Amino acid sequence: MKSSRREFMKLAALSAMGIGAARLGFLGDAPAFAEPLPTVANFEEGLRAKHWGMAVHTAKFTPELIAKCRKACHTEHNVPDIQGKKEIKWFWSASFDEAFPNEHPHYQAEKIEHLPVPLLCNHCEAPMCVKVCPTQATFQRPDGIVMMDFHRCIGCRYCMAGCPYGARSFNFQDPRPFIHDFNPLYPTRMRGVVEKCDFCAERLAIGKLPRCVEAADGALVFGDLADEGSDIRKTLREHFTLRRKPDAGTSPSVYYIL
């Protein structure tokens, strides 16, 4: 009996290895990974960039426009509507002092002092969240977008501690009962997983701009920071901008026009 069971386990393991190898291309005539793994650049209809970034026309944002962008983003990505300390946020707002704690202008203009500043993940060039993640659930794509692999996340929250911008949220409870407008095209999460804005990487792959950019009525400019002729580079040349917490050394890819 023991021998039969041992032989069965060996066969099961070999079968599993064979199936996995076939899927990855180790078996058959084609060499393993003969073609690069699918990325945005593999889709002809996809939007491509060397370094995605965003410029925010802060003065154009009203509380109503922020709410519109937030709803568009959160609906697109099945972000649960949980109130209080357990809130999950991909797109939100804060006061100028909260958003830019290192800026202390004397006699600040009242319109700036009470200006609602839209916030999201900064998709930093040197993201601390990626450095501290023990499972590579948080990783950076070649085009600069900082992604989350929800299946790899073990809920240690090191990335939340490493992020200087509060751009990550932790699911303390099952988020699914709090999703009001379910989008079947985007995966839901589970309890114990961290999540955040991903610059709508899934939309870029099919040639669409981020959902918040579409909803912002021109208040958000999205494009390739490495392309001098891109709209975002033109915008940055024409306006004075700030980035959040520059002393953190992460080099954010989101710029704020005052």
ChimeraX commands (.cxc) that place a marker at each C-alpha (Angstrom):
marker #1 position 0.00,0.00,0.00 radius 0.5
marker #1 position 2.79,2.42,0.94 radius 0.5
marker #1 position 4.66,1.62,-2.26 radius 0.5
marker #1 position 1.56,2.20,-4.41 radius 0.5
marker #1 position 0.88,5.51,-2.72 radius 0.5
marker #1 position 4.50,6.58,-3.23 radius 0.5
marker #1 position 4.35,5.68,-6.94 radius 0.5
marker #1 position 1.06,7.57,-7.31 radius 0.5
marker #1 position 2.57,10.71,-5.77 radius 0.5
marker #1 position 5.57,10.49,-8.11 radius 0.5
marker #1 position 3.34,10.18,-11.15 radius 0.5
marker #1 position 1.17,13.08,-10.01 radius 0.5
marker #1 position 4.22,15.29,-9.50 radius 0.5
marker #1 position 5.68,14.38,-12.89 radius 0.5
marker #1 position 2.34,15.04,-14.59 radius 0.5
marker #1 position 2.07,18.44,-12.95 radius 0.5
marker #1 position 5.61,19.28,-14.04 radius 0.5
marker #1 position 4.83,18.18,-17.57 radius 0.5
marker #1 position 1.70,20.30,-17.80 radius 0.5
marker #1 position 3.51,23.32,-16.42 radius 0.5
marker #1 position 6.44,22.84,-18.79 radius 0.5
marker #1 position 4.13,22.55,-21.77 radius 0.5
marker #1 position 2.38,25.79,-20.85 radius 0.5
marker #1 position 5.68,27.62,-20.51 radius 0.5
marker #1 position 7.06,26.28,-23.75 radius 0.5
marker #1 position 9.66,23.87,-22.37 radius 0.5
marker #1 position 8.19,21.01,-24.39 radius 0.5
marker #1 position 7.74,20.76,-28.14 radius 0.5
marker #1 position 9.68,22.47,-30.93 radius 0.5
marker #1 position 9.46,26.06,-29.67 radius 0.5
marker #1 position 12.13,27.16,-27.17 radius 0.5
marker #1 position 11.03,28.39,-23.79 radius 0.5
marker #1 position 9.95,32.06,-23.83 radius 0.5
marker #1 position 10.76,32.40,-27.54 radius 0.5
marker #1 position 8.63,35.56,-27.49 radius 0.5
marker #1 position 8.70,38.20,-24.73 radius 0.5
marker #1 position 6.03,37.97,-22.06 radius 0.5
marker #1 position 2.94,40.08,-22.86 radius 0.5
marker #1 position 3.33,43.77,-22.03 radius 0.5
marker #1 position 1.69,46.96,-23.26 radius 0.5
marker #1 position 4.26,47.11,-26.06 radius 0.5
marker #1 position 3.06,43.75,-27.43 radius 0.5
marker #1 position -0.37,45.13,-28.33 radius 0.5
marker #1 position -0.50,47.11,-31.54 radius 0.5
marker #1 position -3.50,49.06,-30.34 radius 0.5
marker #1 position -1.95,49.79,-26.95 radius 0.5
marker #1 position -0.55,53.11,-25.78 radius 0.5
marker #1 position 3.21,52.98,-25.22 radius 0.5
marker #1 position 5.69,55.18,-23.40 radius 0.5
marker #1 position 9.20,55.02,-22.02 radius 0.5
marker #1 position 8.11,56.80,-18.85 radius 0.5
marker #1 position 4.46,57.47,-18.10 radius 0.5
marker #1 position 3.69,60.56,-16.05 radius 0.5
marker #1 position 0.90,62.96,-15.16 radius 0.5
marker #1 position 0.52,66.72,-14.75 radius 0.5
marker #1 position -2.29,68.02,-12.52 radius 0.5
marker #1 position -3.80,71.47,-13.19 radius 0.5
marker #1 position -4.56,71.92,-9.51 radius 0.5
marker #1 position -6.41,75.22,-9.88 radius 0.5
marker #1 position -8.91,73.62,-12.26 radius 0.5
marker #1 position -10.06,71.11,-9.68 radius 0.5
marker #1 position -13.18,71.77,-7.67 radius 0.5
marker #1 position -14.59,69.40,-5.06 radius 0.5
marker #1 position -17.16,68.35,-7.66 radius 0.5
marker #1 position -14.52,67.52,-10.28 radius 0.5
marker #1 position -12.47,65.59,-7.74 radius 0.5
marker #1 position -15.57,63.60,-6.81 radius 0.5
marker #1 position -16.23,62.92,-10.50 radius 0.5
marker #1 position -12.68,61.63,-11.09 radius 0.5
marker #1 position -12.77,59.60,-7.90 radius 0.5
marker #1 position -16.03,57.92,-8.86 radius 0.5
marker #1 position -14.75,57.19,-12.38 radius 0.5
marker #1 position -11.55,55.64,-11.04 radius 0.5
marker #1 position -13.15,53.69,-8.22 radius 0.5
marker #1 position -15.95,52.33,-10.40 radius 0.5
marker #1 position -13.47,51.25,-13.08 radius 0.5
marker #1 position -11.36,49.32,-10.57 radius 0.5
marker #1 position -14.00,47.92,-8.21 radius 0.5
marker #1 position -12.72,50.00,-5.29 radius 0.5
marker #1 position -15.00,49.33,-2.31 radius 0.5
marker #1 position -16.89,52.20,-0.71 radius 0.5
marker #1 position -15.79,51.83,2.91 radius 0.5
marker #1 position -16.03,54.85,5.18 radius 0.5
marker #1 position -13.76,55.79,8.08 radius 0.5
marker #1 position -10.30,54.54,8.97 radius 0.5
marker #1 position -10.66,51.44,6.78 radius 0.5
marker #1 position -11.28,53.50,3.64 radius 0.5
marker #1 position -9.79,52.20,0.38 radius 0.5
marker #1 position -8.63,55.00,-1.89 radius 0.5
marker #1 position -7.03,55.17,-5.31 radius 0.5
marker #1 position -7.99,58.77,-6.11 radius 0.5
marker #1 position -8.67,61.21,-3.28 radius 0.5
marker #1 position -7.96,64.78,-2.17 radius 0.5
marker #1 position -6.30,66.71,0.64 radius 0.5
marker #1 position -5.53,70.29,1.57 radius 0.5
marker #1 position -2.44,72.02,0.20 radius 0.5
marker #1 position -0.64,71.69,3.55 radius 0.5
marker #1 position -1.39,67.97,3.72 radius 0.5
marker #1 position -0.33,67.35,0.14 radius 0.5
marker #1 position 2.83,69.48,0.35 radius 0.5
marker #1 position 3.98,69.47,3.98 radius 0.5
marker #1 position 7.47,70.64,2.97 radius 0.5
marker #1 position 6.17,73.83,1.37 radius 0.5
marker #1 position 5.73,76.67,3.86 radius 0.5
marker #1 position 5.18,79.86,1.89 radius 0.5
marker #1 position 4.69,82.98,4.00 radius 0.5
marker #1 position 1.43,84.88,3.48 radius 0.5
marker #1 position 0.04,82.14,1.28 radius 0.5
marker #1 position -2.78,83.11,-1.07 radius 0.5
marker #1 position -6.14,82.14,0.36 radius 0.5
marker #1 position -7.16,80.30,-2.81 radius 0.5
marker #1 position -4.09,78.08,-2.46 radius 0.5
marker #1 position -4.60,77.57,1.26 radius 0.5
marker #1 position -8.10,76.19,0.73 radius 0.5
marker #1 position -7.41,74.49,-2.58 radius 0.5
marker #1 position -8.42,70.80,-2.73 radius 0.5
marker #1 position -5.46,68.88,-4.16 radius 0.5
marker #1 position -6.25,65.63,-6.02 radius 0.5
marker #1 position -3.96,62.78,-4.97 radius 0.5
marker #1 position -3.05,59.36,-6.35 radius 0.5
marker #1 position -0.06,57.04,-6.52 radius 0.5
marker #1 position 2.97,58.99,-7.75 radius 0.5
marker #1 position 4.50,56.07,-9.69 radius 0.5
marker #1 position 7.93,57.14,-8.49 radius 0.5
marker #1 position 11.12,56.57,-10.46 radius 0.5
marker #1 position 12.73,55.14,-7.32 radius 0.5
marker #1 position 9.74,53.63,-5.47 radius 0.5
marker #1 position 10.42,52.68,-1.86 radius 0.5
marker #1 position 7.39,50.38,-1.90 radius 0.5
marker #1 position 9.09,48.16,-4.49 radius 0.5
marker #1 position 12.31,48.01,-2.50 radius 0.5
marker #1 position 10.67,46.84,0.72 radius 0.5
marker #1 position 8.16,44.33,-0.69 radius 0.5
marker #1 position 9.36,40.83,0.31 radius 0.5
marker #1 position 7.33,38.93,-2.32 radius 0.5
marker #1 position 7.61,41.23,-5.38 radius 0.5
marker #1 position 3.86,41.77,-5.19 radius 0.5
marker #1 position 4.76,45.40,-5.79 radius 0.5
marker #1 position 6.91,45.81,-8.88 radius 0.5
marker #1 position 7.85,48.46,-11.43 radius 0.5
marker #1 position 7.31,48.06,-15.15 radius 0.5
marker #1 position 9.89,49.27,-17.69 radius 0.5
marker #1 position 7.58,52.19,-18.52 radius 0.5
marker #1 position 7.66,53.41,-14.92 radius 0.5
marker #1 position 4.24,52.24,-13.75 radius 0.5
marker #1 position 4.31,50.75,-10.25 radius 0.5
marker #1 position 2.00,47.74,-10.22 radius 0.5
marker #1 position 0.40,45.44,-7.65 radius 0.5
marker #1 position 0.13,41.67,-8.07 radius 0.5
marker #1 position -2.79,41.02,-5.73 radius 0.5
marker #1 position -2.13,37.26,-5.69 radius 0.5
marker #1 position 1.44,37.71,-4.43 radius 0.5
marker #1 position 0.50,40.16,-1.68 radius 0.5
marker #1 position 0.79,38.60,1.78 radius 0.5
marker #1 position -0.57,41.63,3.62 radius 0.5
marker #1 position 2.64,42.49,5.48 radius 0.5
marker #1 position 2.06,46.20,4.70 radius 0.5
marker #1 position 5.78,46.95,4.35 radius 0.5
marker #1 position 4.90,48.85,1.16 radius 0.5
marker #1 position 2.50,51.06,3.11 radius 0.5
marker #1 position 5.24,51.86,5.60 radius 0.5
marker #1 position 7.70,52.54,2.78 radius 0.5
marker #1 position 5.40,54.83,0.76 radius 0.5
marker #1 position 5.84,58.47,1.89 radius 0.5
marker #1 position 2.60,59.55,0.22 radius 0.5
marker #1 position -0.10,57.41,1.83 radius 0.5
marker #1 position -1.01,56.10,-1.61 radius 0.5
marker #1 position -1.77,52.54,-0.52 radius 0.5
marker #1 position -4.77,51.04,1.23 radius 0.5
marker #1 position -5.14,47.77,3.11 radius 0.5
marker #1 position -8.24,45.60,3.02 radius 0.5
marker #1 position -8.94,44.93,6.68 radius 0.5
marker #1 position -12.16,43.16,5.67 radius 0.5
marker #1 position -13.64,41.53,2.60 radius 0.5
marker #1 position -14.09,44.47,0.19 radius 0.5
marker #1 position -16.55,42.76,-2.16 radius 0.5
marker #1 position -19.77,43.55,-0.22 radius 0.5
marker #1 position -18.86,47.26,-0.48 radius 0.5
marker #1 position -18.61,47.35,-4.29 radius 0.5
marker #1 position -21.70,49.13,-5.60 radius 0.5
marker #1 position -21.07,49.29,-9.37 radius 0.5
marker #1 position -19.31,46.06,-10.22 radius 0.5
marker #1 position -16.99,46.11,-13.24 radius 0.5
marker #1 position -16.59,42.51,-14.50 radius 0.5
marker #1 position -13.52,43.50,-16.54 radius 0.5
marker #1 position -11.34,44.24,-13.50 radius 0.5
marker #1 position -10.47,41.77,-10.71 radius 0.5
marker #1 position -11.79,42.23,-7.21 radius 0.5
marker #1 position -9.53,41.87,-4.18 radius 0.5
marker #1 position -9.82,40.00,-0.92 radius 0.5
marker #1 position -9.24,40.65,2.74 radius 0.5
marker #1 position -5.58,41.12,3.70 radius 0.5
marker #1 position -4.45,42.63,0.37 radius 0.5
marker #1 position -2.95,46.06,-0.33 radius 0.5
marker #1 position -4.10,48.03,-3.36 radius 0.5
marker #1 position -3.53,51.35,-5.12 radius 0.5
marker #1 position -3.74,53.30,-8.40 radius 0.5
marker #1 position -2.05,51.57,-11.35 radius 0.5
marker #1 position -2.31,54.40,-13.91 radius 0.5
marker #1 position -5.02,52.26,-15.57 radius 0.5
marker #1 position -2.44,49.92,-17.07 radius 0.5
marker #1 position -5.24,47.66,-18.30 radius 0.5
marker #1 position -6.73,50.56,-20.28 radius 0.5
marker #1 position -3.38,51.63,-21.73 radius 0.5
marker #1 position -2.99,48.09,-23.07 radius 0.5
marker #1 position -6.08,48.54,-25.27 radius 0.5
marker #1 position -5.33,52.10,-26.35 radius 0.5
marker #1 position -7.36,54.04,-23.77 radius 0.5
marker #1 position -6.26,56.81,-21.41 radius 0.5
marker #1 position -6.60,56.43,-17.63 radius 0.5
marker #1 position -10.19,56.75,-16.47 radius 0.5
marker #1 position -9.50,59.78,-14.28 radius 0.5
marker #1 position -7.92,61.60,-17.23 radius 0.5
marker #1 position -11.04,61.05,-19.32 radius 0.5
marker #1 position -13.23,62.35,-16.49 radius 0.5
marker #1 position -11.08,65.38,-15.63 radius 0.5
marker #1 position -12.17,67.64,-18.52 radius 0.5
marker #1 position -8.60,68.64,-19.35 radius 0.5
marker #1 position -7.44,69.13,-15.75 radius 0.5
marker #1 position -5.15,66.09,-15.98 radius 0.5
marker #1 position -2.46,65.71,-18.65 radius 0.5
marker #1 position -1.08,62.20,-19.15 radius 0.5
marker #1 position 1.78,61.16,-21.38 radius 0.5
marker #1 position 5.38,60.13,-21.96 radius 0.5
marker #1 position 7.82,62.14,-19.85 radius 0.5
marker #1 position 10.67,60.84,-22.01 radius 0.5
marker #1 position 9.16,62.33,-25.18 radius 0.5
marker #1 position 10.00,66.03,-25.57 radius 0.5
marker #1 position 7.14,66.45,-28.02 radius 0.5
marker #1 position 4.47,64.92,-25.78 radius 0.5
marker #1 position 1.62,66.98,-24.36 radius 0.5
marker #1 position 2.85,66.47,-20.83 radius 0.5
marker #1 position 6.33,67.75,-21.62 radius 0.5
marker #1 position 4.83,70.80,-23.34 radius 0.5
marker #1 position 2.67,71.41,-20.28 radius 0.5
marker #1 position 5.63,71.14,-17.90 radius 0.5
marker #1 position 7.64,73.60,-20.01 radius 0.5
marker #1 position 4.85,76.15,-19.83 radius 0.5
marker #1 position 4.05,75.97,-16.11 radius 0.5
marker #1 position 5.77,76.01,-12.74 radius 0.5
marker #1 position 5.20,72.69,-11.00 radius 0.5
marker #1 position 5.70,71.01,-7.66 radius 0.5
marker #1 position 6.15,67.37,-6.78 radius 0.5
marker #1 position 5.15,65.92,-3.43 radius 0.5
marker #1 position 7.84,65.44,-0.78 radius 0.5
marker #1 position 10.89,65.78,-3.03 radius 0.5
marker #1 position 13.20,65.20,-0.06 radius 0.5
marker #1 position 11.94,61.59,0.14 radius 0.5
marker #1 position 14.20,60.83,-2.82 radius 0.5
marker #1 position 11.63,58.82,-4.76 radius 0.5
marker #1 position 11.30,61.19,-7.77 radius 0.5
marker #1 position 7.50,61.16,-8.32 radius 0.5
marker #1 position 6.11,61.02,-11.85 radius 0.5
marker #1 position 3.11,63.19,-10.93 radius 0.5
marker #1 position 3.56,66.98,-11.23 radius 0.5
marker #1 position 1.29,69.64,-9.76 radius 0.5
marker #1 position 0.65,72.94,-11.54 radius 0.5
marker #1 position -0.48,75.67,-9.15 radius 0.5
marker link #1:1,2 radius 0.2
marker link #1:2,3 radius 0.2
marker link #1:3,4 radius 0.2
marker link #1:4,5 radius 0.2
marker link #1:5,6 radius 0.2
marker link #1:6,7 radius 0.2
marker link #1:7,8 radius 0.2
marker link #1:8,9 radius 0.2
marker link #1:9,10 radius 0.2
marker link #1:10,11 radius 0.2
marker link #1:11,12 radius 0.2
marker link #1:12,13 radius 0.2
marker link #1:13,14 radius 0.2
marker link #1:14,15 radius 0.2
marker link #1:15,16 radius 0.2
marker link #1:16,17 radius 0.2
marker link #1:17,18 radius 0.2
marker link #1:18,19 radius 0.2
marker link #1:19,20 radius 0.2
marker link #1:20,21 radius 0.2
marker link #1:21,22 radius 0.2
marker link #1:22,23 radius 0.2
marker link #1:23,24 radius 0.2
marker link #1:24,25 radius 0.2
marker link #1:25,26 radius 0.2
marker link #1:26,27 radius 0.2
marker link #1:27,28 radius 0.2
marker link #1:28,29 radius 0.2
marker link #1:29,30 radius 0.2
marker link #1:30,31 radius 0.2
marker link #1:31,32 radius 0.2
marker link #1:32,33 radius 0.2
marker link #1:33,34 radius 0.2
marker link #1:34,35 radius 0.2
marker link #1:35,36 radius 0.2
marker link #1:36,37 radius 0.2
marker link #1:37,38 radius 0.2
marker link #1:38,39 radius 0.2
marker link #1:39,40 radius 0.2
marker link #1:40,41 radius 0.2
marker link #1:41,42 radius 0.2
marker link #1:42,43 radius 0.2
marker link #1:43,44 radius 0.2
marker link #1:44,45 radius 0.2
marker link #1:45,46 radius 0.2
marker link #1:46,47 radius 0.2
marker link #1:47,48 radius 0.2
marker link #1:48,49 radius 0.2
marker link #1:49,50 radius 0.2
marker link #1:50,51 radius 0.2
marker link #1:51,52 radius 0.2
marker link #1:52,53 radius 0.2
marker link #1:53,54 radius 0.2
marker link #1:54,55 radius 0.2
marker link #1:55,56 radius 0.2
marker link #1:56,57 radius 0.2
marker link #1:57,58 radius 0.2
marker link #1:58,59 radius 0.2
marker link #1:59,60 radius 0.2
marker link #1:60,61 radius 0.2
marker link #1:61,62 radius 0.2
marker link #1:62,63 radius 0.2
marker link #1:63,64 radius 0.2
marker link #1:64,65 radius 0.2
marker link #1:65,66 radius 0.2
marker link #1:66,67 radius 0.2
marker link #1:67,68 radius 0.2
marker link #1:68,69 radius 0.2
marker link #1:69,70 radius 0.2
marker link #1:70,71 radius 0.2
marker link #1:71,72 radius 0.2
marker link #1:72,73 radius 0.2
marker link #1:73,74 radius 0.2
marker link #1:74,75 radius 0.2
marker link #1:75,76 radius 0.2
marker link #1:76,77 radius 0.2
marker link #1:77,78 radius 0.2
marker link #1:78,79 radius 0.2
marker link #1:79,80 radius 0.2
marker link #1:80,81 radius 0.2
marker link #1:81,82 radius 0.2
marker link #1:82,83 radius 0.2
marker link #1:83,84 radius 0.2
marker link #1:84,85 radius 0.2
marker link #1:85,86 radius 0.2
marker link #1:86,87 radius 0.2
marker link #1:87,88 radius 0.2
marker link #1:88,89 radius 0.2
marker link #1:89,90 radius 0.2
marker link #1:90,91 radius 0.2
marker link #1:91,92 radius 0.2
marker link #1:92,93 radius 0.2
marker link #1:93,94 radius 0.2
marker link #1:94,95 radius 0.2
marker link #1:95,96 radius 0.2
marker link #1:96,97 radius 0.2
marker link #1:97,98 radius 0.2
marker link #1:98,99 radius 0.2
marker link #1:99,100 radius 0.2
marker link #1:100,101 radius 0.2
marker link #1:101,102 radius 0.2
marker link #1:102,103 radius 0.2
marker link #1:103,104 radius 0.2
marker link #1:104,105 radius 0.2
marker link #1:105,106 radius 0.2
marker link #1:106,107 radius 0.2
marker link #1:107,108 radius 0.2
marker link #1:108,109 radius 0.2
marker link #1:109,110 radius 0.2
marker link #1:110,111 radius 0.2
marker link #1:111,112 radius 0.2
marker link #1:112,113 radius 0.2
marker link #1:113,114 radius 0.2
marker link #1:114,115 radius 0.2
marker link #1:115,116 radius 0.2
marker link #1:116,117 radius 0.2
marker link #1:117,118 radius 0.2
marker link #1:118,119 radius 0.2
marker link #1:119,120 radius 0.2
marker link #1:120,121 radius 0.2
marker link #1:121,122 radius 0.2
marker link #1:122,123 radius 0.2
marker link #1:123,124 radius 0.2
marker link #1:124,125 radius 0.2
marker link #1:125,126 radius 0.2
marker link #1:126,127 radius 0.2
marker link #1:127,128 radius 0.2
marker link #1:128,129 radius 0.2
marker link #1:129,130 radius 0.2
marker link #1:130,131 radius 0.2
marker link #1:131,132 radius 0.2
marker link #1:132,133 radius 0.2
marker link #1:133,134 radius 0.2
marker link #1:134,135 radius 0.2
marker link #1:135,136 radius 0.2
marker link #1:136,137 radius 0.2
marker link #1:137,138 radius 0.2
marker link #1:138,139 radius 0.2
marker link #1:139,140 radius 0.2
marker link #1:140,141 radius 0.2
marker link #1:141,142 radius 0.2
marker link #1:142,143 radius 0.2
marker link #1:143,144 radius 0.2
marker link #1:144,145 radius 0.2
marker link #1:145,146 radius 0.2
marker link #1:146,147 radius 0.2
marker link #1:147,148 radius 0.2
marker link #1:148,149 radius 0.2
marker link #1:149,150 radius 0.2
marker link #1:150,151 radius 0.2
marker link #1:151,152 radius 0.2
marker link #1:152,153 radius 0.2
marker link #1:153,154 radius 0.2
marker link #1:154,155 radius 0.2
marker link #1:155,156 radius 0.2
marker link #1:156,157 radius 0.2
marker link #1:157,158 radius 0.2
marker link #1:158,159 radius 0.2
marker link #1:159,160 radius 0.2
marker link #1:160,161 radius 0.2
marker link #1:161,162 radius 0.2
marker link #1:162,163 radius 0.2
marker link #1:163,164 radius 0.2
marker link #1:164,165 radius 0.2
marker link #1:165,166 radius 0.2
marker link #1:166,167 radius 0.2
marker link #1:167,168 radius 0.2
marker link #1:168,169 radius 0.2
marker link #1:169,170 radius 0.2
marker link #1:170,171 radius 0.2
marker link #1:171,172 radius 0.2
marker link #1:172,173 radius 0.2
marker link #1:173,174 radius 0.2
marker link #1:174,175 radius 0.2
marker link #1:175,176 radius 0.2
marker link #1:176,177 radius 0.2
marker link #1:177,178 radius 0.2
marker link #1:178,179 radius 0.2
marker link #1:179,180 radius 0.2
marker link #1:180,181 radius 0.2
marker link #1:181,182 radius 0.2
marker link #1:182,183 radius 0.2
marker link #1:183,184 radius 0.2
marker link #1:184,185 radius 0.2
marker link #1:185,186 radius 0.2
marker link #1:186,187 radius 0.2
marker link #1:187,188 radius 0.2
marker link #1:188,189 radius 0.2
marker link #1:189,190 radius 0.2
marker link #1:190,191 radius 0.2
marker link #1:191,192 radius 0.2
marker link #1:192,193 radius 0.2
marker link #1:193,194 radius 0.2
marker link #1:194,195 radius 0.2
marker link #1:195,196 radius 0.2
marker link #1:196,197 radius 0.2
marker link #1:197,198 radius 0.2
marker link #1:198,199 radius 0.2
marker link #1:199,200 radius 0.2
marker link #1:200,201 radius 0.2
marker link #1:201,202 radius 0.2
marker link #1:202,203 radius 0.2
marker link #1:203,204 radius 0.2
marker link #1:204,205 radius 0.2
marker link #1:205,206 radius 0.2
marker link #1:206,207 radius 0.2
marker link #1:207,208 radius 0.2
marker link #1:208,209 radius 0.2
marker link #1:209,210 radius 0.2
marker link #1:210,211 radius 0.2
marker link #1:211,212 radius 0.2
marker link #1:212,213 radius 0.2
marker link #1:213,214 radius 0.2
marker link #1:214,215 radius 0.2
marker link #1:215,216 radius 0.2
marker link #1:216,217 radius 0.2
marker link #1:217,218 radius 0.2
marker link #1:218,219 radius 0.2
marker link #1:219,220 radius 0.2
marker link #1:220,221 radius 0.2
marker link #1:221,222 radius 0.2
marker link #1:222,223 radius 0.2
marker link #1:223,224 radius 0.2
marker link #1:224,225 radius 0.2
marker link #1:225,226 radius 0.2
marker link #1:226,227 radius 0.2
marker link #1:227,228 radius 0.2
marker link #1:228,229 radius 0.2
marker link #1:229,230 radius 0.2
marker link #1:230,231 radius 0.2
marker link #1:231,232 radius 0.2
marker link #1:232,233 radius 0.2
marker link #1:233,234 radius 0.2
marker link #1:234,235 radius 0.2
marker link #1:235,236 radius 0.2
marker link #1:236,237 radius 0.2
marker link #1:237,238 radius 0.2
marker link #1:238,239 radius 0.2
marker link #1:239,240 radius 0.2
marker link #1:240,241 radius 0.2
marker link #1:241,242 radius 0.2
marker link #1:242,243 radius 0.2
marker link #1:243,244 radius 0.2
marker link #1:244,245 radius 0.2
marker link #1:245,246 radius 0.2
marker link #1:246,247 radius 0.2
marker link #1:247,248 radius 0.2
marker link #1:248,249 radius 0.2
marker link #1:249,250 radius 0.2
marker link #1:250,251 radius 0.2
marker link #1:251,252 radius 0.2
marker link #1:252,253 radius 0.2
marker link #1:253,254 radius 0.2
marker link #1:254,255 radius 0.2
marker link #1:255,256 radius 0.2
marker link #1:256,257 radius 0.2
marker link #1:257,258 radius 0.2
view
